[in-house]
Amino acid sequence: MARIDLFTAPCCAACAAARQAVSAFAAQRSGLEVHEWDLTRDPGPARGRGIFATPSLLLDGQQILLGVPSTAQLASWFGAREE
């Protein structure tokens, strides 16, 4: 199963756009889990990976993206993982 961990914070101006982009992408793909982590409350899998900025995404526990992701970025990663 594919997974996106989205790291956000309440004071993050771009986090709503990142959340929307990830949600729209996930709605078009079956078998994609999305987990959101508020870095101010629970760093979750960000701990030990050097993720301190928001919004950030961790794709399948391997690839880190910073900022608001494009559909093309997400499709490129998850398309490559299915091959």
N, C-alpha and C positions, 0 to 999 in steps of 0.2 A: 504494500500500500504506500502511495506517495504522501508526503507530508510537507506542509508549510508551517513554520513557527513564525508568527508575526510579533515583533517587539514594539510596543507602543508606550506612551506616557501621557498623562492627562494634559500636560502643558505643550504637547507637540502639535504644531499647526498643520503639519502634513500627514499626521497619522490617520485622520478620517479619510483622506484620499487613498492612502495605502490600503486601509481596511476595505474600502469600496472596490478597489482594483482586484484585490485578492478574492473577495467574495464573488465578484462577477466572473473571474476566471474559474474558481472552484465550482460555481453553479453549472458550468459547461463541461465539467470533467467528472466522471464517476470514479470513485475510489481515491479521492484526494481529501485527506484530512487537513483541517486548518485549526491551529491552536494559537490563541492570542495571549501574550504575556505583557502585563503592565510592569515595566522595569522598575518602577518606584515601589512596587509591592512584592513582586516575585520575579526574579531574574530567570527562573526556569533554566532552559538549556543554554541561555546566553552566558551563564557562569562558566568561566574557563575558556571561552572562545573569543574573548576580547570584544564582545558586542556591548557597546555602551551608548550608541547613538540610536535615535528613533526618528522615523521608522526604519527598522531593519528586518530582513527576512532571512531565515535559515531554511534552505531547501533540502529536504531529505537528510538533514543533519550534516550536510557536506558543503554546500555552496552558500555564501553570505552575499546578500544584496543590500545595499544601502539606499534609502530614499523610497520614493513611490515607484513600484515596478510597472513596467509596461507589459501588455499582454504578450508582446513578442519575446521579451526576456523570459517570462514564465513558460511560454510555449516552447521556447528553445531548450530550456533546461529539462522540462518534463518530457518533451518529445525525445530527447537524447537518452533519457533514463529508460524509456520503454523499449529501445532497440536491443 
